[in-house]
């Protein structure tokens, strides 16, 4: 396809299998040259794909390239055509790199290899911008293309890598200077009711009451009537205990003791 649609500005192809057949999308700068008069070229291409590549029921559609500078196949073909016209490789490389970066690409790299100045083959790189080579972004977003040109010294190779704009990288961090304050929503009545403890059902409240009713309280043991009658008599007979606050009797003086003590009668002994 690249060799056949070189004049149309071929920019790649996508092939996807569907239940109805094979869906083929061809990207080109001038889709009219691929379609042809009344779709003759597309019908011939569909027949060739089915016979040579055994694609079942190929359905071909052509899409126009909006920005050719972001397509690696287009840029590589431009550099290759410049080398065929006799333009110096450095001039062709820097010219193509400038076009890609001016279009707004994040980064680009063009490698021209072959017998550039001497008989010994070597390569030269032309690189600009930010172009990661490992991780998820290169596998997902990086566009690559490779093209070969036959010149008098030998075959020259052109390899192009382009990182298109508007891509979010995982290692990029944006610091916000003025962070907007987030007001906490006030809890509504429904939320407050939900937060409140759920009321216990009436059955659960009545259950402990019934349980308390069922427990029989021990009735005080009735004492025989005789004992009841005896107790008040005993109370009368028993002397009352003196309280702690009762006044103590005062100690008697020596005179009172002498007066109360009876004096023994004096006995006189008669002398013989």
Secondary structure, DSSP 8 states (H G I E B T S, - for coil): -TTTTTTTTEEEEEEEEETTEEEEEEEES-HHHHH-GGGHHHHHHHHHHHHHS--TTEEEEEEE-S-GGG-HHHHHHHHHHHHHTT--HHHHHHHHHHHHHHTT-SEEEEEEEESSSSSS-EEEEEEEE----SSHHHHHH-EEEEEEEE-SSSEEEEEEEEE-SS---TT-----SS----------HHHHHHHS-----HHHHHHHHHHHHHS---------HHHHHHHHHHHHHS-----TTS-------HHHHHHHS-----------
